[in-house]
């Protein structure tokens, strides 16, 4: 005879096994995905940081250093740079989901843990945030230390000195993405709401000491390499000018954020609201913890003002935790006679939202499955998931051609929005700015940041010391940051234009790229 306890154990084991299989299957399905534009830049760190290149000094980005070194660590996975990145992401995601389960299970119970992990997976890999464009972004990667910090902050209610380690992990989160450190406010609110002013101040003091430690290590690392100014420039200075350039009205930012969350992530949002309300009704201390965590991370997304798809993921961990509790509470309430009607209606709504989410996943990831089945060629598949002029098919074709026509020690200059070409071709960039070439043009953002002449002079020095075997120049790639396409901006860069005309010869174009190989043309004429 199977007892109720035994049936519960079997049901949980079956649900957990199904969840694990779904995660593994989705990972395999998404393995063929290409590098997005951002990931193409990050892959450059995976290629060359293991060979001694230093972030910011040798290769520029505005992300904090731990994230860039995280990508560099993907080089430990054998295989081509794309597969290595996605397997590295998969291993990390598995650890993240395990941490989500452990956190919610310790606070509430195993079913809440499983529900939270499932909602976290759905939230982080939702196609609403950009599908392959949002893969292995800082918001996804920092979820693991964020969850660990959340657990330590909760335990610090009983053991105040754990606030130190919660703070260390807040600092670690910041080294992946600075706005994520908003969770420090959440922990402070939790300690204050669940204890005394004096106790809260003590814990906040420990936490602040912890926050400083990882940043002190980071500053020490770059100081030891004589690159403190480059570090500060990339992580702090650039963002100031970028934020000033974007600067949409706050009303529009709030309206856009609210509309996106309601229309693209209603399942998580509704379940999180239910979870928090049920915790409040029961007078549970966790209500302060979960609610303040949600509010702080949502505010951190809004304060960035750009509202890129991947930025929304910063609030997903808190929503998943509260949502996991809310989901299990709804299911249990269905069995209670006095709440069956309302809970039943809520469960129907959850099922409808789940069906809507599943349909969105199917539409987004069906081409991945078709490619794996051999129904689509690589080119057709890439153009299906990213139609238009910015298709990754063009980037991969250009990288393959360059790899075949250059030697391993050759350098490249890609004057366009395709930093992935460097990583895919495994040919080093001869510029510090493989993605941010905008900072060497006279685009508005570049003019806002002082030092354009110095940045251009530094590039020309690099090109003379290490002349690229090929120069690729993009066409028709105007965007919100650059009012002129790459070809036009190069023609307005007099020294670079002169070098191109006198030292390089036009070759056959590669898709939207004009191609020039090193070697003086028969007569110096405009390209």
C-alpha positions in Angstrom: 0.0 0.0 0.0 1.3 3.4 -1.0 0.9 6.0 1.8 0.2 9.7 1.3 3.7 10.6 2.2 5.1 8.1 -0.3 2.8 9.4 -3.0 4.0 12.9 -2.3 7.6 11.8 -2.6 6.9 10.0 -5.9 5.1 13.1 -7.3 7.9 15.4 -6.3 10.5 13.2 -7.8 8.6 12.9 -11.0 8.0 16.7 -11.2 11.7 17.3 -10.5 12.8 14.8 -13.1 10.5 16.4 -15.8 11.9 19.8 -14.9 15.5 18.6 -15.3 14.7 16.9 -18.6 13.0 20.1 -19.9 16.0 22.2 -19.0 18.5 19.8 -20.6 16.3 19.5 -23.7 16.1 23.3 -24.1 19.8 23.6 -23.6 20.4 21.2 -26.5 17.8 22.9 -28.7 19.5 26.2 -28.2 23.1 25.1 -28.8 23.1 26.1 -32.5 22.2 29.7 -31.7 24.7 32.3 -32.9 26.4 35.1 -31.0 24.4 38.2 -30.8 26.2 41.6 -31.2 26.9 41.9 -27.5 27.9 38.3 -27.2 30.3 38.7 -30.2 32.2 41.4 -28.1 32.1 39.1 -25.0 33.5 36.3 -27.1 36.5 38.5 -27.9 37.3 38.4 -24.2 36.9 34.7 -24.2 39.5 34.5 -27.1 42.1 36.9 -25.8 41.9 37.4 -22.0 43.3 33.9 -21.5 46.2 35.0 -23.6 47.0 37.9 -21.3 44.9 40.7 -22.7 43.6 43.0 -20.0 40.0 44.3 -20.1 39.6 48.0 -20.7 43.4 48.6 -21.4 43.7 46.2 -24.3 40.0 45.6 -25.2 37.3 48.0 -24.2 33.8 47.4 -22.8 31.7 49.1 -20.2 30.7 46.0 -18.3 32.4 45.4 -14.9 35.4 43.1 -14.9 34.1 40.0 -13.2 31.6 39.5 -16.0 34.3 39.9 -18.7 36.5 37.4 -16.9 33.5 35.1 -16.6 33.4 35.1 -20.4 37.1 34.6 -20.5 36.7 31.5 -18.3 34.5 29.9 -21.0 37.8 29.1 -22.8 38.2 26.2 -20.5 35.4 24.4 -22.4 36.8 22.7 -25.5 35.3 23.4 -28.9 34.6 26.5 -31.0 33.9 29.7 -29.3 30.1 29.7 -29.6 29.6 26.1 -28.4 32.1 26.8 -25.5 30.1 29.8 -24.5 26.8 28.1 -24.5 28.0 25.0 -22.6 29.7 27.3 -20.0 26.4 29.2 -19.7 24.5 25.8 -19.4 26.8 24.7 -16.5 26.4 28.0 -14.8 22.6 28.0 -15.3 22.3 24.5 -13.8 24.1 25.8 -10.7 21.8 28.9 -10.6 18.7 26.8 -10.8 20.0 24.5 -8.1 20.7 27.5 -5.9 17.1 28.8 -6.5 15.7 25.5 -5.5 17.9 25.3 -2.4 17.0 28.9 -1.3 13.2 28.6 -1.6 13.2 25.0 -0.2 15.0 26.2 2.9 12.8 29.2 3.4 9.4 27.5 2.6 9.6 23.9 1.4 10.7 21.6 -1.5 7.7 22.3 -3.7 8.2 26.0 -3.4 11.9 25.4 -4.3 11.0 23.5 -7.4 8.4 26.0 -8.5 10.9 28.9 -7.9 13.6 27.1 -9.9 11.1 26.5 -12.8 9.9 30.1 -12.8 13.5 31.3 -12.8 14.3 29.2 -15.8 11.2 30.4 -17.6 12.0 34.0 -16.7 15.7 34.0 -17.6 15.3 32.2 -21.0 12.0 33.9 -22.0 12.2 34.9 -25.6 10.5 38.2 -24.5 14.0 39.6 -23.6 15.5 38.9 -27.0 16.2 35.2 -27.3 19.8 34.7 -28.4 20.5 38.4 -28.0 19.9 38.0 -24.2 22.0 34.9 -23.6 24.8 34.8 -21.1 24.3 38.5 -20.3 25.4 39.9 -17.0 21.8 39.8 -15.6 21.6 36.0 -16.1 25.1 35.3 -14.8 24.8 37.4 -11.6 21.7 35.5 -10.6 23.8 32.9 -8.8 25.6 35.2 -6.4 22.4 37.2 -6.0 20.6 34.2 -4.7 23.4 33.3 -2.4 23.4 36.9 -1.1 19.6 36.7 -0.5 20.0 33.5 1.5 22.8 35.0 3.7 20.8 38.2 4.2 17.8 36.1 5.4 20.0 34.1 7.7 21.6 37.3 9.0 18.3 37.9 10.9 19.4 35.2 13.3 23.2 35.5 12.8 24.0 39.2 12.3 27.6 38.6 11.1 26.4 36.7 8.1 25.5 40.2 6.8 29.2 40.6 6.0 29.1 37.7 3.6 25.8 38.9 2.2 27.6 42.1 1.5 30.6 40.4 -0.2 28.2 38.8 -2.6 26.4 42.1 -3.2 29.8 43.4 -4.2 30.4 40.4 -6.4 27.0 41.1 -8.1 28.2 44.6 -8.7 31.3 43.3 -10.4 29.0 41.7 -12.9 26.5 44.6 -13.2 26.6 47.7 -11.0 22.8 48.3 -10.8 22.4 44.8 -9.2 23.9 46.2 -6.0 20.4 47.7 -5.4 19.7 44.5 -3.5 21.7 45.9 -0.6 18.7 48.2 0.0 16.4 45.2 0.1 18.5 43.5 2.8 18.6 46.7 4.8 14.8 47.1 4.6 14.4 43.4 5.6 16.6 43.7 8.7 14.8 46.9 9.7 11.3 45.6 9.2 12.1 42.3 11.0 14.1 43.7 13.9 15.3 46.8 15.7 17.0 49.9 14.4 20.1 49.0 16.3 20.2 45.5 14.9 19.6 46.7 11.4 22.4 49.3 11.6 24.8 46.6 12.9 23.9 44.3 10.0 24.2 47.2 7.4 27.6 48.0 8.8 28.8 44.4 8.3 27.2 44.4 4.8 28.9 47.6 3.7 32.3 46.3 4.8 31.6 43.2 2.7 30.5 45.2 -0.3 33.8 47.0 -0.4 36.0 43.9 -0.3 35.4 42.7 -3.9 35.7 46.2 -5.3 39.0 46.7 -3.4 40.3 43.5 -5.0 39.2 44.7 -8.5 40.9 48.1 -8.1 44.0 46.4 -6.7 44.1 44.1 -9.7 44.0 46.9 -12.3 46.4 49.0 -10.2 48.9 46.2 -10.2 48.7 46.2 -14.0 49.0 50.0 -14.3 45.5 50.2 -15.7 43.4 51.9 -13.0 42.5 54.8 -15.3 41.3 52.4 -18.1 39.3 50.5 -15.6 37.6 53.6 -14.2 37.0 55.0 -17.7 35.3 51.8 -18.9 33.2 50.9 -15.8 32.3 54.4 -14.5 33.0 57.3 -16.9 31.5 55.8 -20.1 28.2 55.1 -18.4 27.9 58.8 -17.4 28.0 60.0 -21.0 25.9 57.1 -22.3 23.2 57.8 -19.7 23.2 61.5 -20.6 22.9 60.6 -24.3 20.0 58.2 -23.9 18.0 60.2 -21.3 14.4 59.4 -22.4 11.7 61.1 -20.3 11.0 59.3 -17.0 7.3 59.0 -17.7 8.0 57.1 -20.9 10.5 54.9 -19.2 8.0 54.0 -16.5 5.2 53.4 -19.0 7.4 51.3 -21.2 8.7 49.2 -18.4 5.2 48.6 -16.9 3.8 47.7 -20.3 6.6 45.3 -21.1 6.3 43.4 -17.8 2.5 43.1 -18.0 2.4 42.1 -21.7 5.5 39.9 -21.9 5.8 38.4 -18.4 2.3 38.2 -16.9 2.8 34.7 -15.5 5.8 35.7 -13.3 4.2 39.0 -12.4 0.9 37.6 -11.3 2.4 34.7 -9.3 4.8 37.1 -7.6 2.0 39.4 -6.5 0.0 36.4 -5.2 3.0 35.2 -3.3 3.7 38.5 -1.7 0.1 39.1 -0.8 -0.3 35.7 0.8 2.9 36.2 2.8 1.6 39.6 4.0 -1.7 38.1 5.0 0.0 35.5 7.0 2.3 38.0 8.7 5.3 36.2 7.5 8.7 37.9 7.8 9.5 36.7 4.3 7.0 39.3 2.9 9.5 42.1 3.7 12.4 40.2 2.2 10.6 39.2 -1.1 8.7 42.5 -1.6 11.7 44.7 -1.0 13.9 42.5 -3.3 11.3 42.8 -6.1 11.0 46.6 -5.7 14.7 47.2 -5.5 15.6 45.2 -8.6 12.7 46.6 -10.6 13.9 50.1 -9.7 17.4 49.2 -10.7 16.1 48.3 -14.2 14.1 51.5 -14.6 17.0 53.7 -13.4 19.1 52.5 -16.3 16.6 54.1 -18.6 17.8 52.2 -21.7 15.4 49.3 -21.1 17.3 46.9 -23.4 15.5 43.5 -23.3 18.2 41.7 -21.2 18.0 44.4 -18.5 14.6 43.2 -17.5 16.1 40.0 -16.3 17.6 41.7 -13.3 14.2 41.5 -11.5 13.5 37.9 -12.5 15.2 36.2 -9.5 13.0 38.0 -6.9 9.9 37.5 -9.0 10.7 33.8 -9.3 11.1 33.4 -5.5 7.9 35.1 -4.6 6.1 33.5 -7.6 7.2 30.0 -6.6 5.6 30.5 -3.2 2.5 32.0 -4.9 2.1 29.1 -7.3 2.3 26.4 -4.6 -0.1 28.4 -2.4 -2.7 28.5 -5.2 -2.4 24.8 -5.8 -2.8 24.0 -2.1 -5.7 26.4 -1.7 -7.6 24.5 -4.4 -8.0 21.7 -1.9 -9.3 23.9 0.8 -13.2 24.1 0.8 -13.4 27.7 1.9 -11.0 28.9 -0.8 -11.6 26.4 -3.6 -13.5 28.8 -5.9 -11.1 31.7 -5.9 -8.0 29.4 -6.0 -9.5 27.4 -8.8 -10.1 30.6 -10.8 -6.5 31.6 -10.1 -5.2 28.3 -11.2 -7.1 28.5 -14.5 -5.5 32.0 -15.0 -2.1 30.5 -14.3 -2.7 27.7 -16.8 -3.8 30.2 -19.4 -0.7 32.4 -18.9 1.5 29.2 -19.0 -0.1 28.2 -22.3 0.6 31.7 -23.7 4.2 31.5 -22.5 4.7 28.0 -24.0 3.3 29.3 -27.4 5.8 32.2 -27.3 8.7 29.7 -26.6 7.5 27.5 -29.5 7.4 30.3 -32.0 10.9 31.6 -30.9 12.7 28.3 -30.7 11.1 26.3 -33.4 13.8 27.3 -35.9 16.4 26.0 -33.5 14.6 22.6 -33.5 14.2 22.6 -37.3 17.9 23.3 -37.7 18.8 20.4 -35.4 16.5 18.1 -37.4 18.3 19.1 -40.6 15.2 20.9 -42.1 17.1 24.2 -42.4 20.5 25.1 -43.7 22.7 27.3 -41.4 22.2 30.3 -43.6 18.4 29.9 -43.7 18.2 29.3 -40.0 20.3 32.4 -39.1 18.1 34.5 -41.4 15.0 33.1 -39.8 15.9 34.0 -36.2 17.3 37.4 -37.2 15.9 38.7 -40.5 17.2 41.9 -42.1 20.5 43.5 -42.6 21.9 42.6 -39.2 21.5 38.8 -39.7 24.2 36.8 -38.0 24.5 34.8 -41.3 26.5 37.7 -42.7 28.8 37.8 -39.8 29.5 34.1 -39.8 30.1 34.0 -43.5 32.5 36.9 -43.3 34.4 35.3 -40.4 34.7 32.0 -42.3 36.1 33.7 -45.4 38.6 35.7 -43.3 39.8 32.7 -41.5 40.5 31.0 -44.8 42.3 34.0 -46.2 44.5 35.0 -43.3 47.1 33.5 -41.1 46.6 33.0 -37.3 48.9 35.9 -36.4 47.1 38.4 -38.7 45.0 41.1 -37.3 41.7 42.6 -38.5 39.9 45.9 -38.4 36.1 45.6 -38.6 34.6 49.1 -38.9 31.0 48.1 -38.2 28.7 46.5 -35.7 30.1 43.0 -35.9 32.7 42.4 -33.1 31.9 38.7 -33.3 33.8 38.5 -36.6 37.1 38.8 -34.6 36.2 35.9 -32.3 34.7 33.7 -34.9 37.6 34.1 -37.3 40.1 33.9 -34.4 42.0 36.9 -35.7 42.8 39.6 -33.2 41.4 43.1 -33.4 44.0 45.8 -34.0 41.8 48.3 -32.1 41.0 48.7 -28.4 37.4 49.2 -29.5 36.2 46.1 -31.4 32.6 47.1 -30.6 32.6 50.7 -29.5 34.1 52.1 -32.7 31.4 54.8 -32.3 33.9 56.4 -29.9 36.2 57.1 -32.8 33.6 58.7 -35.0 32.0 62.1 -34.8 28.6 60.6 -33.7 26.9 62.6 -30.9 27.8 60.2 -28.1 31.5 60.3 -29.1 31.5 64.1 -29.2 30.0 64.2 -25.7 32.9 62.3 -24.3 36.1 64.4 -24.3 39.2 63.0 -26.0 38.0 62.1 -29.5 41.2 63.3 -31.1 43.3 61.3 -28.7 41.3 58.2 -29.2 41.7 58.5 -33.0 45.4 59.2 -32.7 45.8 56.1 -30.5 44.0 54.0 -33.1 46.2 55.2 -35.9 49.3 54.4 -33.8 47.9 50.8 -33.3 47.3 50.4 -37.0 50.8 51.5 -37.9 52.3 49.1 -35.3 50.1 46.2 -36.3 48.6 46.8 -39.8 45.5 44.6 -40.2 45.6 42.1 -43.0 42.0 43.0 -43.9 39.7 45.9 -43.1 36.0 45.4 -43.3 33.6 48.4 -43.5 29.9 48.1 -42.8 27.2 49.6 -44.9 23.6 50.5 -44.1 24.1 49.9 -40.4 22.8 53.2 -39.0 21.2 52.9 -35.6 20.0 55.0 -32.6 23.5 55.7 -31.5 25.1 56.4 -34.9 23.2 58.6 -37.4 25.6 57.7 -40.2 26.5 54.2 -41.4 30.0 52.8 -40.8 31.2 53.6 -44.4 30.2 57.3 -44.0 31.8 57.6 -40.6 35.0 56.2 -41.9 35.1 58.6 -44.8 34.9 61.4 -42.3 37.9 60.0 -40.3 40.6 61.6 -42.5 43.6 59.7 -41.3 42.0 56.3 -41.5 40.5 57.1 -44.9 43.9 58.1 -46.2 45.5 54.9 -45.0 42.7 52.8 -46.6 43.1 54.6 -49.9 46.9 54.4 -50.0 47.7 51.1 -48.4 44.7 48.8 -49.1 43.1 47.3 -52.2 39.3 46.7 -52.5 38.3 43.1 -52.6 34.9 41.4 -53.3 32.3 42.6 -50.8 31.1 40.1 -48.1 27.4 40.7 -47.7 27.0 44.2 -46.2 30.7 44.6 -45.7 33.1 46.3 -48.0 36.4 44.4 -47.9 40.0 45.7 -48.3 43.2 43.7 -48.2 46.6 45.1 -47.3 48.6 46.1 -50.3 48.7 49.4 -52.2 46.2 49.7 -55.0 47.4 50.4 -58.5 46.3 54.0 -58.0 45.2 55.8 -54.9 41.5 56.4 -55.4 38.5 56.6 -53.1 37.1 53.2 -52.1 
